[in-house]
Every structure is written in structure tokens, then in C-alpha cells.
Amino acid sequence: MSILNFHHRPWIAFNADDRNHRQWFAEFQRTQTWGHCPVRFIVADDHGDLLQHIQRRLIDYYVNKEFKKELTHAGKYPHGNSKRLYQQKSLCDSTGTEV
């Protein structure tokens, strides 16, 4: 075994739930280098390159974080709205035009 194995940064899978992982990616975005990151991220072959993989994970993380509250309240409507108001809002498609 090479001595270099003891001095390299460990390989880990990017986890958007981990604040350190998000912070290291933010540092990369700011500096455009992984030089200060204490780890190396693993990417599965079917996920393209590292940046696309991380961006997809972060999009999933932030979308779930923002909208999960609305989806998990069974029988309740988002933001305390009444059922009637919620149904009125649901009559619009994603462009804001009435359906």
C-alpha cells in the first residue's frame, strides 16, 4: 500500500441534507476550485458529471424543504387557507392562467 493512501482526501457520496456538504459546494461555487474541500465526492456513472449530480441533489433538497410542509399535513390546506380558497388557487395552471 502506498503512503499516499494515508494522505489523500476521503471519498464520500454527496448528501444535500448534510450542511457541511452544502457548505463545501458553496465554497467551490465561490472559488471555482475543490482545493480547500477536505473530501472528494463520488458520482455514480449514470449521473453525469459531479456538478450536475450535486445541482440535482440540491434542487431536490430545497424543493422538498420548501414544499414538504404543505404536502405532509393530511387534511389541512397550505398556509392555513380554507378549502375553498385552496381550490380556487388550484384552478390555475403553472403559468398563472385559469384552467
C-alpha positions, 0 to 999 in steps of 0.5 A: 500500500502506498503512503499516499493512501494515508494522505489523500482526501476521503471519498464520500457520496454527496448528501444535500441534507448534510450542511457541511456538504452544502457548505463545501459546494458553496465554497467551490461555487465561490472559488471555482476550485475543490482545493480547500474541500477536505473530501472528494465526492463520488458520482455514480456513472449514470449521473453525469458529471459531479456538478450536475449530480450535486445541482440535482441533489440540491434542487431536490433538497430545497424543493422538498424543504420548501414544499414538504410542509404543505404536502405532509399535513393530511387534511389541512390546506397550505398556509392555513387557507380554507378549502375553498380558497385552496381550490380556487388557487388550484384552478390555475395552471403553472403559468398563472392562467385559469384552467 
